[in-house]
């Protein structure tokens, strides 16, 4: 499996590659210069399960702010740099655990070398990032348009530049908003390099479209054993990216822990607000560190049978609710008490853990 044989890279207090677990990354959308707002968002993401956080560094003030941000968070901090090589250097000097650059937009070779020298001194990994919107003119002319082959060639060309400067503490990302092109690009690059890969479908869209595209793309890539860190890019609150990423990894068997909620689709027999109830349960279980499945069912007739694979379940209808454990009804409750009674069962399992 490709993932088992990638180079091991240390990012702060975490390791990726070499068969280490696939880690979840997100990016803050606060102004990095606003330390309080940025720290507050990172702490929220940490609580949701974020493993690595990336911050945009568009100004020197943002680069300097990393020093204070780093003191108040508990996960590795990645600085996202475009255009100005001085920002990359300042970010590393102020505590960045990793930097993300596109050597093609940093400028001359001397400027890239200046960044690499500081990274080398501090043993800070560099993520070489290429996406479909940043391909060089000569590569576009060679292939006629943006292609998976072009993305791979561009990324490996940039990696070679850094390798020739004597540095190989690298992570690669090649992203596209075209899902199948992105999948193909990862299949190709996995045959050509042993560097860890950061995987994501860029510009994937809002929460519905973004989740569908990311689930398909990341699912196809990760299932082949490719990918060491992931980001689900959503036009939404960053915490939603973490929730989606965790579910993708859990669905693929790449991560355990966390409550999985399953719920039946609504039908003509449904006599409760099943949609609202399922959403409330999904929100409630976020606070529990339990590796279990919870079922939310819309009718008491079929509920126990449909929930038999779940550890816990609830079902309701006609003002009557039932609590289900391992497919067996353990008690009847008023429909209005379904959520509080489910919470009691979750609390009990937490104490027994």
N, C-alpha and C positions, 0 to 999 in steps of 0.2 A: 504494500500500500504506500502510495507516494508520501502521505502525511507522516508515516513512521520513519521515513528516511530523509526528511528535510533537515537542514542545518539547525541546530539549537541556538536560539537567540534569546538573550536576557534583556528584558524590558523592565527596568525598575526591579520590583520584587517578584516578577512573574517570568516564566519561561514559555516560549512557543517553539514549535517544531520538534522533530525527533520523537513524535508520538505523544507529546504533551497534549492535554485537553485543548480543544478549540475554544478560544476566548472570544468574549463579546466586547465589541467596541461601539462607542457612540461619540457624538461630537456636540459640544455645547453650542447653543445659539444665542448666548448672552454676549455682550461686549466684553472681551477678555480683560480690557482695562478696568472694568467694574469688578473688582475682586470679590466683594460681598455677594453679588448676584451670581457670579460664576461659581464660587464655592458652594453656594446654596443649591445650585442646579446639580453640581457634581455629587454632592452628598445624597441628593434625591436619587440620582442614577446609581450610585453605589448600593443604596438600600434596595433598589429594584433588581440588582444583579449585574451591573456593569463591571467589566474586568479591567478595561483600559479606556481612558478618556482622551479625546483630542480637542484642542482649542485652536481657533484661528489666531494667527499672529500677524496682523496686517500693519502694525505700527510698532515703533520702538517702545512706546508706553505699554503695549500689550506684552511684549517680550519681557520687560522688566517686572510686570505684574505676576509672571509665572512664579517668581521666587516666593511671594507671599501665598499664592494659591497652593503651591506645593506643600507648604507647611500645614495646611488645614485639611488636606484630603488623604486618602489611604490607598489609592490605586495609581498605577503608572500614568504619567502625564505626557502626551504627545503634542508637539508643536507643529501646526500646519503652516507651512511657509510657501509663499509664491513671490517670485521676482527679485526680492531684495536679500542677497546673501548675508548681509549684516544682521538681519533679523534672525536668521538661522543660528549664527554664532552667538548672538545675545541670548537667544532662547536656551541654548545649551549651557551657557554660562550662568543662567538663572534657574537651572534645575530641571529642564526638560529631560525626560527619560528616553526619549526617542524623537527624531524629527522626520517630518514628511516633506520631501521636496520633489520637484520635477527638474532634474538638472538642465533640461532644455530651456526652462524659463528663468533660471538663476543668472544666466549670463555667460561670460567667458570662462574658459577652462581655469584660468587663474582664480576666479571667484569660486568655482566649484571646489578647486583644490583647497582654498582657504577654509571652506566649510568642512571638508573631509579631514583636514589636519586637526581641527578642534574636536571633531567626533572621535578621531583616532586617539587623541590625548586622553579623552574622557571615557573612551570605550562606549560611546553612545550609538545605538543602532540608527541607521538611516533607512527609511521606507522610500523606495523609489516608486513614485506614483505616475501612472500614465492613464489617460482616459480617452475616449473616442473624440473628444473635442480638442485634444491637445496634440494630435499627430502632426508631425513635421510635413512640410510641403513635398519633400522628395519622396517620402513614404506614400503619401496620398497619390502622387503622380505614378509611382511604381505599381500600386494596386488598383488605381482608378477611383477608389473611394475608401471609406473606412471599412476595414476588414479585420477579422480575428488575427490573421497572419501579420497584418500591419501593426496591430497592437503589441503582439509578441515581439516583433522585430524592434520596434521603438523601445520597448522596456529593456530588452537585452542589450541594445546599443548603449543605453544609459548606464546599465549595470556595469558594462565593460569599461566605461569611462572611469567609474569609481574604483573598479578592481585594478585598473592600470595605475591608479594613484596609491595603490597598496592597501586597500581596505575592502573587507568582505563581510563586515558585520551588517548585513543587509536583509531587508524584507521587500518583497515586490508586490505591487497592486496594479492590476490592469482591469479597468472598469469600463462598462458600456451600459447605456440605457436599453440597448437591444439585447434581450435576454438570451436568445440562442447564440448570438455572436459572442456574448460574454462567456457562455458555457464552452463554446468551441475554443476560444482563446485560452481558457484555463486548461483544457485538455491538451492543447499544443504546448503551452509553456511548462506544464508538468513533466513533459518528456525531455525538456531542454535545460532544466536548472534544478538545483537542490535547495535553493533559498526558500524560506517559508513564504507563503502567499497570504495576503490579506484580501478577502473576497467580499464583493458587494455588487449589487445592481445599482448603478448611479442614476440619479434623477428619476427614480422609479415612480414618484407621484405621491398622491395623498394616501391616507391610511388604507383605503380599500384597494385601489390599484397598486399601490406600493407593496402592500402585503402579498398580493397575488403574484406580482412579478418577482418579488424577492423570494417567496416560498418556492416557486418553480425553479428559478435560477440557482439559488443557494442549495436547494434540495438536489438538483441534478449534479452540481459540482461536488458538494460534500459527500454525497452517496458514493462517489467514485474514489473517495479517500483523498480528495484534493482540498486544501484550505486549512489554514492554521489560526487565523482570526477572521471574524466576520462583522459586518455592519449591515443592518437593515435600514436603508436610507428612506426616511419618510418625511413628507411635508406635514409634519405634526409635531407634537411635543416629543423631545428626545426620549422620555421615559417609555413611550410607546414602542420605540425601536428595541428597547431591551426586552420588553414583554414578548414581542414577536420573535426576536432572536432566540430567546430561551425555549419557546415553543417549537421552533424549527429544529433546534438541536435535540430537544427531548423526543420529538417525533421520529427523528432519524436514529435514535438510540445513542447519541453522542453526549448526552448529559442526563444525569439523574437528579432527582430532588425537585421540590416544588409541586404544588397541587395542580393536577390536570383536571379541568372541568369539561365534562361532556354533557350535551343537552340534546333532546330530541327536537326535530322540526315541529312547528305548530301544525295542527290539522283541525278539522271540524269538531273533534272530540275535546279540544282544549277549552277549559272553562276558567283558566287563570291567566294572569298576565305573565306568560312563560318567558317572553322576551325580556321583560323588565326583571323578572326573578333571576334569570340566568346571568344577566349583567351584574346584578347585585352580588350574586355568589362569586362571580369572577373577581369582583373588586374585594370582597371580604377575604378570600383565600390568599390574597397577596401577602398577608402578614404571617402566614404559616410556613415553616420550613419542614414540610412533610412530603414524602415521596408516595403520594396516594392519588387515587382517581375518585372524583366526586361527580355523581350524575344528577342532573336536574331534569325531571320528567314532567310532562304536561297532563297526565291523567293517572288516577290511582288504579285503573284497570290493568293497563299494560306496564305501568311503571316498574314494579318489582322485577318482572322478567327482563325488561330492557336494561335495567340497571344492575343485573346480576354480576357483570364483570367489574363493577365499581366497588371500592371499599366502603363508600358512603353514598347515600342517595336521598333525594327528596322528591315527592310528587304531590300534586294537589289538584283539587277540582271540587266544585259544588260546596265550597267553604270547609272542606275536610282535607287535611294533609296527612301524609305518612312519612315516617323516617325509616330508611332502608339501610341495612348493613349486610354486606356480602350477599345481596339478593333476597334477604329475608326482611319482612316488615317487623320492626322492633317496637313501634308504637304509633298510635294515631294522635294527631294534634290538630288544633284549629288551624286553618289555612294561614291565618295571620301570624302564627307562631313558627312557621317553617324555618325562617332564617335564624331566629334565636335558638331554636332547638338544634339546628345544624351546627351553629357555633358551639354549643355545649359539647357536641360530639367531637368537633375539631379540637377544642380545648382539652378534652379528655385524652385524645390521641397524642397531643403535644406533651402532656404530663407523663404519659406512658413511654415516650420515646427515650 
